[in-house]
Amino acid sequence: MQHAYMYRDGDNRVIVVERTPQAFERVDQARKLTPMFDGQPVSYSVARACIREYGGMWLRADGLRRFKPGARANQTTGTIRA
């Protein structure tokens, strides 16, 4: 099972970060992030449900994916590849 860390930023936007070094390199260190779920990693299914409900950004090893609030399966605002 894959896991990810979840945060919220100063605008209460959900930020999901995969548990990979490449994903953590994409985190903007200047952004003040507050850990969710006591800083513990959550399963992808939990992260996916939260980000689809509330919107936000998912930092992955292969890029950044943005989600609008209330997004259904495979409905994102696009993937930005590095």
mmCIF file of the N, C-alpha and C atoms, coordinates in Angstrom:
data_MODEL
# 
_entry.id   MODEL 
# 
loop_
_atom_site.group_PDB 
_atom_site.id 
_atom_site.type_symbol 
_atom_site.label_atom_id 
_atom_site.label_alt_id 
_atom_site.label_comp_id 
_atom_site.label_asym_id 
_atom_site.label_entity_id 
_atom_site.label_seq_id 
_atom_site.pdbx_PDB_ins_code 
_atom_site.Cartn_x 
_atom_site.Cartn_y 
_atom_site.Cartn_z 
_atom_site.occupancy 
_atom_site.B_iso_or_equiv 
_atom_site.pdbx_formal_charge 
_atom_site.auth_seq_id 
_atom_site.auth_comp_id 
_atom_site.auth_asym_id 
_atom_site.auth_atom_id 
_atom_site.pdbx_PDB_model_num 
ATOM 1   N N  . MET A 1 1  ? 0.851   -1.180 0.000   1.00 0.00 ? 1  MET A N  1 
ATOM 2   C CA . MET A 1 1  ? 0.000   0.000  0.000   1.00 0.00 ? 1  MET A CA 1 
ATOM 3   C C  . MET A 1 1  ? 0.890   1.234  0.000   1.00 0.00 ? 1  MET A C  1 
ATOM 4   N N  . GLN A 1 2  ? 0.544   2.192  -0.824  1.00 0.00 ? 2  GLN A N  1 
ATOM 5   C CA . GLN A 1 2  ? 1.302   3.437  -0.905  1.00 0.00 ? 2  GLN A CA 1 
ATOM 6   C C  . GLN A 1 2  ? 0.742   4.447  0.088   1.00 0.00 ? 2  GLN A C  1 
ATOM 7   N N  . HIS A 1 3  ? 1.629   5.315  0.570   1.00 0.00 ? 3  HIS A N  1 
ATOM 8   C CA . HIS A 1 3  ? 1.237   6.324  1.539   1.00 0.00 ? 3  HIS A CA 1 
ATOM 9   C C  . HIS A 1 3  ? 1.727   7.698  1.105   1.00 0.00 ? 3  HIS A C  1 
ATOM 10  N N  . ALA A 1 4  ? 1.104   8.723  1.670   1.00 0.00 ? 4  ALA A N  1 
ATOM 11  C CA . ALA A 1 4  ? 1.482   10.104 1.388   1.00 0.00 ? 4  ALA A CA 1 
ATOM 12  C C  . ALA A 1 4  ? 1.303   10.926 2.668   1.00 0.00 ? 4  ALA A C  1 
ATOM 13  N N  . TYR A 1 5  ? 1.989   12.047 2.712   1.00 0.00 ? 5  TYR A N  1 
ATOM 14  C CA . TYR A 1 5  ? 1.827   12.984 3.821   1.00 0.00 ? 5  TYR A CA 1 
ATOM 15  C C  . TYR A 1 5  ? 0.884   14.088 3.384   1.00 0.00 ? 5  TYR A C  1 
ATOM 16  N N  . MET A 1 6  ? 0.061   14.553 4.312   1.00 0.00 ? 6  MET A N  1 
ATOM 17  C CA . MET A 1 6  ? -0.897  15.615 3.997   1.00 0.00 ? 6  MET A CA 1 
ATOM 18  C C  . MET A 1 6  ? -0.632  16.833 4.877   1.00 0.00 ? 6  MET A C  1 
ATOM 19  N N  . TYR A 1 7  ? -0.739  17.994 4.223   1.00 0.00 ? 7  TYR A N  1 
ATOM 20  C CA . TYR A 1 7  ? -0.529  19.273 4.892   1.00 0.00 ? 7  TYR A CA 1 
ATOM 21  C C  . TYR A 1 7  ? -1.618  20.236 4.453   1.00 0.00 ? 7  TYR A C  1 
ATOM 22  N N  . ARG A 1 8  ? -1.698  21.363 5.144   1.00 0.00 ? 8  ARG A N  1 
ATOM 23  C CA . ARG A 1 8  ? -2.511  22.477 4.660   1.00 0.00 ? 8  ARG A CA 1 
ATOM 24  C C  . ARG A 1 8  ? -1.632  23.708 4.725   1.00 0.00 ? 8  ARG A C  1 
ATOM 25  N N  . ASP A 1 9  ? -1.850  24.614 3.787   1.00 0.00 ? 9  ASP A N  1 
ATOM 26  C CA . ASP A 1 9  ? -1.032  25.819 3.778   1.00 0.00 ? 9  ASP A CA 1 
ATOM 27  C C  . ASP A 1 9  ? -1.784  26.961 4.458   1.00 0.00 ? 9  ASP A C  1 
ATOM 28  N N  . GLY A 1 10 ? -1.246  28.152 4.406   1.00 0.00 ? 10 GLY A N  1 
ATOM 29  C CA . GLY A 1 10 ? -1.845  29.308 5.065   1.00 0.00 ? 10 GLY A CA 1 
ATOM 30  C C  . GLY A 1 10 ? -3.227  29.660 4.549   1.00 0.00 ? 10 GLY A C  1 
ATOM 31  N N  . ASP A 1 11 ? -3.555  29.240 3.329   1.00 0.00 ? 11 ASP A N  1 
ATOM 32  C CA . ASP A 1 11 ? -4.875  29.483 2.735   1.00 0.00 ? 11 ASP A CA 1 
ATOM 33  C C  . ASP A 1 11 ? -5.806  28.295 2.943   1.00 0.00 ? 11 ASP A C  1 
ATOM 34  N N  . ASN A 1 12 ? -5.417  27.351 3.810   1.00 0.00 ? 12 ASN A N  1 
ATOM 35  C CA . ASN A 1 12 ? -6.175  26.124 4.094   1.00 0.00 ? 12 ASN A CA 1 
ATOM 36  C C  . ASN A 1 12 ? -6.335  25.229 2.873   1.00 0.00 ? 12 ASN A C  1 
ATOM 37  N N  . ARG A 1 13 ? -5.419  25.340 1.936   1.00 0.00 ? 13 ARG A N  1 
ATOM 38  C CA . ARG A 1 13 ? -5.412  24.465 0.763   1.00 0.00 ? 13 ARG A CA 1 
ATOM 39  C C  . ARG A 1 13 ? -4.745  23.152 1.159   1.00 0.00 ? 13 ARG A C  1 
ATOM 40  N N  . VAL A 1 14 ? -5.286  22.032 0.698   1.00 0.00 ? 14 VAL A N  1 
ATOM 41  C CA . VAL A 1 14 ? -4.719  20.712 0.992   1.00 0.00 ? 14 VAL A CA 1 
ATOM 42  C C  . VAL A 1 14 ? -3.508  20.482 0.092   1.00 0.00 ? 14 VAL A C  1 
ATOM 43  N N  . ILE A 1 15 ? -2.406  20.040 0.704   1.00 0.00 ? 15 ILE A N  1 
ATOM 44  C CA . ILE A 1 15 ? -1.186  19.707 -0.022  1.00 0.00 ? 15 ILE A CA 1 
ATOM 45  C C  . ILE A 1 15 ? -0.851  18.254 0.318   1.00 0.00 ? 15 ILE A C  1 
ATOM 46  N N  . VAL A 1 16 ? -0.813  17.401 -0.700  1.00 0.00 ? 16 VAL A N  1 
ATOM 47  C CA . VAL A 1 16 ? -0.458  15.989 -0.511  1.00 0.00 ? 16 VAL A CA 1 
ATOM 48  C C  . VAL A 1 16 ? 0.937   15.791 -1.093  1.00 0.00 ? 16 VAL A C  1 
ATOM 49  N N  . VAL A 1 17 ? 1.806   15.135 -0.339  1.00 0.00 ? 17 VAL A N  1 
ATOM 50  C CA . VAL A 1 17 ? 3.180   14.883 -0.786  1.00 0.00 ? 17 VAL A CA 1 
ATOM 51  C C  . VAL A 1 17 ? 3.440   13.378 -0.738  1.00 0.00 ? 17 VAL A C  1 
ATOM 52  N N  . GLU A 1 18 ? 3.756   12.805 -1.900  1.00 0.00 ? 18 GLU A N  1 
ATOM 53  C CA . GLU A 1 18 ? 4.112   11.382 -1.953  1.00 0.00 ? 18 GLU A CA 1 
ATOM 54  C C  . GLU A 1 18 ? 5.321   11.120 -1.075  1.00 0.00 ? 18 GLU A C  1 
ATOM 55  N N  . ARG A 1 19 ? 5.449   9.901  -0.615  1.00 0.00 ? 19 ARG A N  1 
ATOM 56  C CA . ARG A 1 19 ? 6.612   9.513  0.202   1.00 0.00 ? 19 ARG A CA 1 
ATOM 57  C C  . ARG A 1 19 ? 7.782   9.133  -0.703  1.00 0.00 ? 19 ARG A C  1 
ATOM 58  N N  . THR A 1 20 ? 8.247   10.091 -1.503  1.00 0.00 ? 20 THR A N  1 
ATOM 59  C CA . THR A 1 20 ? 9.416   9.892  -2.350  1.00 0.00 ? 20 THR A CA 1 
ATOM 60  C C  . THR A 1 20 ? 10.325  11.105 -2.217  1.00 0.00 ? 20 THR A C  1 
ATOM 61  N N  . PRO A 1 21 ? 11.628  10.920 -2.339  1.00 0.00 ? 21 PRO A N  1 
ATOM 62  C CA . PRO A 1 21 ? 12.534  12.068 -2.263  1.00 0.00 ? 21 PRO A CA 1 
ATOM 63  C C  . PRO A 1 21 ? 12.239  13.112 -3.335  1.00 0.00 ? 21 PRO A C  1 
ATOM 64  N N  . GLN A 1 22 ? 11.871  12.658 -4.541  1.00 0.00 ? 22 GLN A N  1 
ATOM 65  C CA . GLN A 1 22 ? 11.592  13.592 -5.629  1.00 0.00 ? 22 GLN A CA 1 
ATOM 66  C C  . GLN A 1 22 ? 10.396  14.486 -5.305  1.00 0.00 ? 22 GLN A C  1 
ATOM 67  N N  . ALA A 1 23 ? 9.372   13.928 -4.676  1.00 0.00 ? 23 ALA A N  1 
ATOM 68  C CA . ALA A 1 23 ? 8.192   14.714 -4.315  1.00 0.00 ? 23 ALA A CA 1 
ATOM 69  C C  . ALA A 1 23 ? 8.536   15.733 -3.228  1.00 0.00 ? 23 ALA A C  1 
ATOM 70  N N  . PHE A 1 24 ? 9.297   15.321 -2.223  1.00 0.00 ? 24 PHE A N  1 
ATOM 71  C CA . PHE A 1 24 ? 9.663   16.249 -1.150  1.00 0.00 ? 24 PHE A CA 1 
ATOM 72  C C  . PHE A 1 24 ? 10.553  17.377 -1.661  1.00 0.00 ? 24 PHE A C  1 
ATOM 73  N N  . GLU A 1 25 ? 11.325  17.142 -2.732  1.00 0.00 ? 25 GLU A N  1 
ATOM 74  C CA . GLU A 1 25 ? 12.132  18.207 -3.324  1.00 0.00 ? 25 GLU A CA 1 
ATOM 75  C C  . GLU A 1 25 ? 11.254  19.293 -3.928  1.00 0.00 ? 25 GLU A C  1 
ATOM 76  N N  . ARG A 1 26 ? 10.036  18.964 -4.287  1.00 0.00 ? 26 ARG A N  1 
ATOM 77  C CA . ARG A 1 26 ? 9.120   19.926 -4.912  1.00 0.00 ? 26 ARG A CA 1 
ATOM 78  C C  . ARG A 1 26 ? 8.393   20.816 -3.896  1.00 0.00 ? 26 ARG A C  1 
ATOM 79  N N  . VAL A 1 27 ? 8.499   20.481 -2.618  1.00 0.00 ? 27 VAL A N  1 
ATOM 80  C CA . VAL A 1 27 ? 7.815   21.267 -1.592  1.00 0.00 ? 27 VAL A CA 1 
ATOM 81  C C  . VAL A 1 27 ? 8.477   22.629 -1.493  1.00 0.00 ? 27 VAL A C  1 
ATOM 82  N N  . ASP A 1 28 ? 7.662   23.668 -1.581  1.00 0.00 ? 28 ASP A N  1 
ATOM 83  C CA . ASP A 1 28 ? 8.144   25.044 -1.451  1.00 0.00 ? 28 ASP A CA 1 
ATOM 84  C C  . ASP A 1 28 ? 8.462   25.294 0.019   1.00 0.00 ? 28 ASP A C  1 
ATOM 85  N N  . GLN A 1 29 ? 9.744   25.355 0.345   1.00 0.00 ? 29 GLN A N  1 
ATOM 86  C CA . GLN A 1 29 ? 10.153  25.497 1.744   1.00 0.00 ? 29 GLN A CA 1 
ATOM 87  C C  . GLN A 1 29 ? 9.727   26.836 2.336   1.00 0.00 ? 29 GLN A C  1 
ATOM 88  N N  . ALA A 1 30 ? 9.463   27.842 1.495   1.00 0.00 ? 30 ALA A N  1 
ATOM 89  C CA . ALA A 1 30 ? 9.041   29.147 1.998   1.00 0.00 ? 30 ALA A CA 1 
ATOM 90  C C  . ALA A 1 30 ? 7.581   29.123 2.451   1.00 0.00 ? 30 ALA A C  1 
ATOM 91  N N  . ARG A 1 31 ? 6.824   28.158 1.972   1.00 0.00 ? 31 ARG A N  1 
ATOM 92  C CA . ARG A 1 31 ? 5.404   28.055 2.314   1.00 0.00 ? 31 ARG A CA 1 
ATOM 93  C C  . ARG A 1 31 ? 5.262   27.445 3.697   1.00 0.00 ? 31 ARG A C  1 
ATOM 94  N N  . LYS A 1 32 ? 4.464   28.065 4.536   1.00 0.00 ? 32 LYS A N  1 
ATOM 95  C CA . LYS A 1 32 ? 4.218   27.542 5.888   1.00 0.00 ? 32 LYS A CA 1 
ATOM 96  C C  . LYS A 1 32 ? 3.176   26.438 5.774   1.00 0.00 ? 32 LYS A C  1 
ATOM 97  N N  . LEU A 1 33 ? 3.603   25.191 6.009   1.00 0.00 ? 33 LEU A N  1 
ATOM 98  C CA . LEU A 1 33 ? 2.699   24.050 5.915   1.00 0.00 ? 33 LEU A CA 1 
ATOM 99  C C  . LEU A 1 33 ? 2.425   23.495 7.302   1.00 0.00 ? 33 LEU A C  1 
ATOM 100 N N  . THR A 1 34 ? 1.161   23.208 7.566   1.00 0.00 ? 34 THR A N  1 
ATOM 101 C CA . THR A 1 34 ? 0.743   22.608 8.827   1.00 0.00 ? 34 THR A CA 1 
ATOM 102 C C  . THR A 1 34 ? 0.408   21.142 8.563   1.00 0.00 ? 34 THR A C  1 
ATOM 103 N N  . PRO A 1 35 ? 1.065   20.214 9.264   1.00 0.00 ? 35 PRO A N  1 
ATOM 104 C CA . PRO A 1 35 ? 0.785   18.792 9.038   1.00 0.00 ? 35 PRO A CA 1 
ATOM 105 C C  . PRO A 1 35 ? -0.650  18.425 9.417   1.00 0.00 ? 35 PRO A C  1 
ATOM 106 N N  . MET A 1 36 ? -1.234  17.530 8.652   1.00 0.00 ? 36 MET A N  1 
ATOM 107 C CA . MET A 1 36 ? -2.545  16.969 8.957   1.00 0.00 ? 36 MET A CA 1 
ATOM 108 C C  . MET A 1 36 ? -2.325  15.557 9.498   1.00 0.00 ? 36 MET A C  1 
ATOM 109 N N  . PHE A 1 37 ? -3.297  15.002 10.172  1.00 0.00 ? 37 PHE A N  1 
ATOM 110 C CA . PHE A 1 37 ? -3.244  13.643 10.715  1.00 0.00 ? 37 PHE A CA 1 
ATOM 111 C C  . PHE A 1 37 ? -2.014  13.458 11.610  1.00 0.00 ? 37 PHE A C  1 
ATOM 112 N N  . ASP A 1 38 ? -1.723  14.471 12.420  1.00 0.00 ? 38 ASP A N  1 
ATOM 113 C CA . ASP A 1 38 ? -0.596  14.444 13.369  1.00 0.00 ? 38 ASP A CA 1 
ATOM 114 C C  . ASP A 1 38 ? 0.735   14.162 12.684  1.00 0.00 ? 38 ASP A C  1 
ATOM 115 N N  . GLY A 1 39 ? 0.856   14.526 11.410  1.00 0.00 ? 39 GLY A N  1 
ATOM 116 C CA . GLY A 1 39 ? 2.102   14.343 10.683  1.00 0.00 ? 39 GLY A CA 1 
ATOM 117 C C  . GLY A 1 39 ? 2.374   12.919 10.251  1.00 0.00 ? 39 GLY A C  1 
ATOM 118 N N  . GLN A 1 40 ? 1.416   12.030 10.460  1.00 0.00 ? 40 GLN A N  1 
ATOM 119 C CA . GLN A 1 40 ? 1.576   10.621 10.075  1.00 0.00 ? 40 GLN A CA 1 
ATOM 120 C C  . GLN A 1 40 ? 1.166   10.429 8.615   1.00 0.00 ? 40 GLN A C  1 
ATOM 121 N N  . PRO A 1 41 ? 1.832   9.535  7.897   1.00 0.00 ? 41 PRO A N  1 
ATOM 122 C CA . PRO A 1 41 ? 1.415   9.269  6.520   1.00 0.00 ? 41 PRO A CA 1 
ATOM 123 C C  . PRO A 1 41 ? 0.055   8.579  6.490   1.00 0.00 ? 41 PRO A C  1 
ATOM 124 N N  . VAL A 1 42 ? -0.690  8.851  5.430   1.00 0.00 ? 42 VAL A N  1 
ATOM 125 C CA . VAL A 1 42 ? -2.007  8.238  5.244   1.00 0.00 ? 42 VAL A CA 1 
ATOM 126 C C  . VAL A 1 42 ? -1.994  7.446  3.942   1.00 0.00 ? 42 VAL A C  1 
ATOM 127 N N  . SER A 1 43 ? -2.916  6.528  3.801   1.00 0.00 ? 43 SER A N  1 
ATOM 128 C CA . SER A 1 43 ? -3.002  5.743  2.573   1.00 0.00 ? 43 SER A CA 1 
ATOM 129 C C  . SER A 1 43 ? -3.432  6.638  1.413   1.00 0.00 ? 43 SER A C  1 
ATOM 130 N N  . TYR A 1 44 ? -3.105  6.197  0.207   1.00 0.00 ? 44 TYR A N  1 
ATOM 131 C CA . TYR A 1 44 ? -3.493  6.967  -0.974  1.00 0.00 ? 44 TYR A CA 1 
ATOM 132 C C  . TYR A 1 44 ? -5.003  7.146  -1.049  1.00 0.00 ? 44 TYR A C  1 
ATOM 133 N N  . SER A 1 45 ? -5.763  6.146  -0.614  1.00 0.00 ? 45 SER A N  1 
ATOM 134 C CA . SER A 1 45 ? -7.219  6.265  -0.707  1.00 0.00 ? 45 SER A CA 1 
ATOM 135 C C  . SER A 1 45 ? -7.731  7.405  0.178   1.00 0.00 ? 45 SER A C  1 
ATOM 136 N N  . VAL A 1 46 ? -7.146  7.587  1.357   1.00 0.00 ? 46 VAL A N  1 
ATOM 137 C CA . VAL A 1 46 ? -7.542  8.692  2.241   1.00 0.00 ? 46 VAL A CA 1 
ATOM 138 C C  . VAL A 1 46 ? -7.122  10.019 1.623   1.00 0.00 ? 46 VAL A C  1 
ATOM 139 N N  . ALA A 1 47 ? -5.883  10.104 1.151   1.00 0.00 ? 47 ALA A N  1 
ATOM 140 C CA . ALA A 1 47 ? -5.397  11.346 0.541   1.00 0.00 ? 47 ALA A CA 1 
ATOM 141 C C  . ALA A 1 47 ? -6.234  11.701 -0.690  1.00 0.00 ? 47 ALA A C  1 
ATOM 142 N N  . ARG A 1 48 ? -6.532  10.716 -1.514  1.00 0.00 ? 48 ARG A N  1 
ATOM 143 C CA . ARG A 1 48 ? -7.313  10.936 -2.728  1.00 0.00 ? 48 ARG A CA 1 
ATOM 144 C C  . ARG A 1 48 ? -8.721  11.435 -2.386  1.00 0.00 ? 48 ARG A C  1 
ATOM 145 N N  . ALA A 1 49 ? -9.349  10.847 -1.386  1.00 0.00 ? 49 ALA A N  1 
ATOM 146 C CA . ALA A 1 49 ? -10.703 11.271 -1.000  1.00 0.00 ? 49 ALA A CA 1 
ATOM 147 C C  . ALA A 1 49 ? -10.695 12.716 -0.497  1.00 0.00 ? 49 ALA A C  1 
ATOM 148 N N  . CYS A 1 50 ? -9.719  13.063 0.316   1.00 0.00 ? 50 CYS A N  1 
ATOM 149 C CA . CYS A 1 50 ? -9.647  14.431 0.851   1.00 0.00 ? 50 CYS A CA 1 
ATOM 150 C C  . CYS A 1 50 ? -9.392  15.457 -0.243  1.00 0.00 ? 50 CYS A C  1 
ATOM 151 N N  . ILE A 1 51 ? -8.439  15.169 -1.113  1.00 0.00 ? 51 ILE A N  1 
ATOM 152 C CA . ILE A 1 51 ? -8.089  16.166 -2.127  1.00 0.00 ? 51 ILE A CA 1 
ATOM 153 C C  . ILE A 1 51 ? -9.189  16.303 -3.177  1.00 0.00 ? 51 ILE A C  1 
ATOM 154 N N  . ARG A 1 52 ? -9.903  15.229 -3.446  1.00 0.00 ? 52 ARG A N  1 
ATOM 155 C CA . ARG A 1 52 ? -11.027 15.345 -4.392  1.00 0.00 ? 52 ARG A CA 1 
ATOM 156 C C  . ARG A 1 52 ? -12.189 16.113 -3.784  1.00 0.00 ? 52 ARG A C  1 
ATOM 157 N N  . GLU A 1 53 ? -12.374 15.985 -2.485  1.00 0.00 ? 53 GLU A N  1 
ATOM 158 C CA . GLU A 1 53 ? -13.463 16.706 -1.811  1.00 0.00 ? 53 GLU A CA 1 
ATOM 159 C C  . GLU A 1 53 ? -13.136 18.194 -1.645  1.00 0.00 ? 53 GLU A C  1 
ATOM 160 N N  . TYR A 1 54 ? -11.916 18.495 -1.202  1.00 0.00 ? 54 TYR A N  1 
ATOM 161 C CA . TYR A 1 54 ? -11.569 19.868 -0.827  1.00 0.00 ? 54 TYR A CA 1 
ATOM 162 C C  . TYR A 1 54 ? -10.674 20.593 -1.821  1.00 0.00 ? 54 TYR A C  1 
ATOM 163 N N  . GLY A 1 55 ? -10.123 19.871 -2.791  1.00 0.00 ? 55 GLY A N  1 
ATOM 164 C CA . GLY A 1 55 ? -9.223  20.501 -3.746  1.00 0.00 ? 55 GLY A CA 1 
ATOM 165 C C  . GLY A 1 55 ? -7.838  20.678 -3.153  1.00 0.00 ? 55 GLY A C  1 
ATOM 166 N N  . GLY A 1 56 ? -6.889  21.036 -3.995  1.00 0.00 ? 56 GLY A N  1 
ATOM 167 C CA . GLY A 1 56 ? -5.532  21.274 -3.523  1.00 0.00 ? 56 GLY A CA 1 
ATOM 168 C C  . GLY A 1 56 ? -4.496  20.803 -4.520  1.00 0.00 ? 56 GLY A C  1 
ATOM 169 N N  . MET A 1 57 ? -3.297  20.497 -4.004  1.00 0.00 ? 57 MET A N  1 
ATOM 170 C CA . MET A 1 57 ? -2.185  20.093 -4.857  1.00 0.00 ? 57 MET A CA 1 
ATOM 171 C C  . MET A 1 57 ? -1.621  18.766 -4.365  1.00 0.00 ? 57 MET A C  1 
ATOM 172 N N  . TRP A 1 58 ? -1.234  17.917 -5.316  1.00 0.00 ? 58 TRP A N  1 
ATOM 173 C CA . TRP A 1 58 ? -0.609  16.628 -5.011  1.00 0.00 ? 58 TRP A CA 1 
ATOM 174 C C  . TRP A 1 58 ? 0.781   16.669 -5.626  1.00 0.00 ? 58 TRP A C  1 
ATOM 175 N N  . LEU A 1 59 ? 1.814   16.682 -4.784  1.00 0.00 ? 59 LEU A N  1 
ATOM 176 C CA . LEU A 1 59 ? 3.196   16.690 -5.242  1.00 0.00 ? 59 LEU A CA 1 
ATOM 177 C C  . LEU A 1 59 ? 3.655   15.252 -5.405  1.00 0.00 ? 59 LEU A C  1 
ATOM 178 N N  . ARG A 1 60 ? 4.020   14.915 -6.631  1.00 0.00 ? 60 ARG A N  1 
ATOM 179 C CA . ARG A 1 60 ? 4.420   13.549 -6.957  1.00 0.00 ? 60 ARG A CA 1 
ATOM 180 C C  . ARG A 1 60 ? 5.845   13.540 -7.472  1.00 0.00 ? 60 ARG A C  1 
ATOM 181 N N  . ALA A 1 61 ? 6.408   12.363 -7.592  1.00 0.00 ? 61 ALA A N  1 
ATOM 182 C CA . ALA A 1 61 ? 7.775   12.245 -8.102  1.00 0.00 ? 61 ALA A CA 1 
ATOM 183 C C  . ALA A 1 61 ? 7.879   12.763 -9.533  1.00 0.00 ? 61 ALA A C  1 
ATOM 184 N N  . ASP A 1 62 ? 6.793   12.628 -10.310 1.00 0.00 ? 62 ASP A N  1 
ATOM 185 C CA . ASP A 1 62 ? 6.828   13.024 -11.719 1.00 0.00 ? 62 ASP A CA 1 
ATOM 186 C C  . ASP A 1 62 ? 6.197   14.380 -12.002 1.00 0.00 ? 62 ASP A C  1 
ATOM 187 N N  . GLY A 1 63 ? 5.776   15.103 -10.983 1.00 0.00 ? 63 GLY A N  1 
ATOM 188 C CA . GLY A 1 63 ? 5.211   16.426 -11.224 1.00 0.00 ? 63 GLY A CA 1 
ATOM 189 C C  . GLY A 1 63 ? 4.207   16.830 -10.164 1.00 0.00 ? 63 GLY A C  1 
ATOM 190 N N  . LEU A 1 64 ? 3.496   17.885 -10.473 1.00 0.00 ? 64 LEU A N  1 
ATOM 191 C CA . LEU A 1 64 ? 2.499   18.463 -9.576  1.00 0.00 ? 64 LEU A CA 1 
ATOM 192 C C  . LEU A 1 64 ? 1.130   18.327 -10.222 1.00 0.00 ? 64 LEU A C  1 
ATOM 193 N N  . ARG A 1 65 ? 0.159   17.861 -9.471  1.00 0.00 ? 65 ARG A N  1 
ATOM 194 C CA . ARG A 1 65 ? -1.206  17.741 -9.981  1.00 0.00 ? 65 ARG A CA 1 
ATOM 195 C C  . ARG A 1 65 ? -2.116  18.594 -9.106  1.00 0.00 ? 65 ARG A C  1 
ATOM 196 N N  . ARG A 1 66 ? -2.926  19.423 -9.742  1.00 0.00 ? 66 ARG A N  1 
ATOM 197 C CA . ARG A 1 66 ? -3.853  20.298 -9.026  1.00 0.00 ? 66 ARG A CA 1 
ATOM 198 C C  . ARG A 1 66 ? -5.274  19.744 -9.146  1.00 0.00 ? 66 ARG A C  1 
ATOM 199 N N  . PHE A 1 67 ? -6.027  19.846 -8.057  1.00 0.00 ? 67 PHE A N  1 
ATOM 200 C CA . PHE A 1 67 ? -7.406  19.363 -8.020  1.00 0.00 ? 67 PHE A CA 1 
ATOM 201 C C  . PHE A 1 67 ? -8.331  20.499 -7.629  1.00 0.00 ? 67 PHE A C  1 
ATOM 202 N N  . LYS A 1 68 ? -9.450  20.597 -8.309  1.00 0.00 ? 68 LYS A N  1 
ATOM 203 C CA . LYS A 1 68 ? -10.498 21.534 -7.913  1.00 0.00 ? 68 LYS A CA 1 
ATOM 204 C C  . LYS A 1 68 ? -11.341 20.884 -6.826  1.00 0.00 ? 68 LYS A C  1 
ATOM 205 N N  . PRO A 1 69 ? -11.946 21.678 -5.944  1.00 0.00 ? 69 PRO A N  1 
ATOM 206 C CA . PRO A 1 69 ? -12.843 21.082 -4.937  1.00 0.00 ? 69 PRO A CA 1 
ATOM 207 C C  . PRO A 1 69 ? -13.988 20.325 -5.614  1.00 0.00 ? 69 PRO A C  1 
ATOM 208 N N  . GLY A 1 70 ? -14.329 19.163 -5.064  1.00 0.00 ? 70 GLY A N  1 
ATOM 209 C CA . GLY A 1 70 ? -15.433 18.372 -5.606  1.00 0.00 ? 70 GLY A CA 1 
ATOM 210 C C  . GLY A 1 70 ? -15.081 17.638 -6.891  1.00 0.00 ? 70 GLY A C  1 
ATOM 211 N N  . ALA A 1 71 ? -13.779 17.466 -7.184  1.00 0.00 ? 71 ALA A N  1 
ATOM 212 C CA . ALA A 1 71 ? -13.361 16.792 -8.418  1.00 0.00 ? 71 ALA A CA 1 
ATOM 213 C C  . ALA A 1 71 ? -13.733 15.316 -8.363  1.00 0.00 ? 71 ALA A C  1 
ATOM 214 N N  . ARG A 1 72 ? -14.256 14.812 -9.480  1.00 0.00 ? 72 ARG A N  1 
ATOM 215 C CA . ARG A 1 72 ? -14.549 13.392 -9.577  1.00 0.00 ? 72 ARG A CA 1 
ATOM 216 C C  . ARG A 1 72 ? -13.304 12.655 -10.045 1.00 0.00 ? 72 ARG A C  1 
ATOM 217 N N  . ALA A 1 73 ? -13.373 11.351 -10.123 1.00 0.00 ? 73 ALA A N  1 
ATOM 218 C CA . ALA A 1 73 ? -12.229 10.535 -10.540 1.00 0.00 ? 73 ALA A CA 1 
ATOM 219 C C  . ALA A 1 73 ? -11.658 11.048 -11.864 1.00 0.00 ? 73 ALA A C  1 
ATOM 220 N N  . ASN A 1 74 ? -10.347 11.177 -11.918 1.00 0.00 ? 74 ASN A N  1 
ATOM 221 C CA . ASN A 1 74 ? -9.609  11.601 -13.115 1.00 0.00 ? 74 ASN A CA 1 
ATOM 222 C C  . ASN A 1 74 ? -9.968  13.004 -13.587 1.00 0.00 ? 74 ASN A C  1 
ATOM 223 N N  . GLN A 1 75 ? -10.552 13.824 -12.738 1.00 0.00 ? 75 GLN A N  1 
ATOM 224 C CA . GLN A 1 75 ? -10.882 15.196 -13.114 1.00 0.00 ? 75 GLN A CA 1 
ATOM 225 C C  . GLN A 1 75 ? -9.975  16.128 -12.313 1.00 0.00 ? 75 GLN A C  1 
ATOM 226 N N  . THR A 1 76 ? -8.922  16.575 -12.961 1.00 0.00 ? 76 THR A N  1 
ATOM 227 C CA . THR A 1 76 ? -7.980  17.493 -12.325 1.00 0.00 ? 76 THR A CA 1 
ATOM 228 C C  . THR A 1 76 ? -7.858  18.727 -13.192 1.00 0.00 ? 76 THR A C  1 
ATOM 229 N N  . THR A 1 77 ? -7.128  19.709 -12.708 1.00 0.00 ? 77 THR A N  1 
ATOM 230 C CA . THR A 1 77 ? -6.888  20.882 -13.508 1.00 0.00 ? 77 THR A CA 1 
ATOM 231 C C  . THR A 1 77 ? -5.659  20.691 -14.379 1.00 0.00 ? 77 THR A C  1 
ATOM 232 N N  . GLY A 1 78 ? -5.006  19.538 -14.267 1.00 0.00 ? 78 GLY A N  1 
ATOM 233 C CA . GLY A 1 78 ? -3.858  19.228 -15.113 1.00 0.00 ? 78 GLY A CA 1 
ATOM 234 C C  . GLY A 1 78 ? -2.640  18.850 -14.293 1.00 0.00 ? 78 GLY A C  1 
ATOM 235 N N  . THR A 1 79 ? -1.698  18.220 -14.968 1.00 0.00 ? 79 THR A N  1 
ATOM 236 C CA . THR A 1 79 ? -0.451  17.814 -14.336 1.00 0.00 ? 79 THR A CA 1 
ATOM 237 C C  . THR A 1 79 ? 0.668   18.662 -14.909 1.00 0.00 ? 79 THR A C  1 
ATOM 238 N N  . ILE A 1 80 ? 1.501   19.164 -14.048 1.00 0.00 ? 80 ILE A N  1 
ATOM 239 C CA . ILE A 1 80 ? 2.673   19.930 -14.473 1.00 0.00 ? 80 ILE A CA 1 
ATOM 240 C C  . ILE A 1 80 ? 3.864   19.004 -14.339 1.00 0.00 ? 80 ILE A C  1 
ATOM 241 N N  . ARG A 1 81 ? 4.477   18.674 -15.424 1.00 0.00 ? 81 ARG A N  1 
ATOM 242 C CA . ARG A 1 81 ? 5.625   17.764 -15.410 1.00 0.00 ? 81 ARG A CA 1 
ATOM 243 C C  . ARG A 1 81 ? 6.902   18.577 -15.253 1.00 0.00 ? 81 ARG A C  1 
ATOM 244 N N  . ALA A 1 82 ? 7.842   18.002 -14.525 1.00 0.00 ? 82 ALA A N  1 
ATOM 245 C CA . ALA A 1 82 ? 9.134   18.685 -14.329 1.00 0.00 ? 82 ALA A CA 1 
ATOM 246 C C  . ALA A 1 82 ? 10.121  18.245 -15.385 1.00 0.00 ? 82 ALA A C  1 
# 
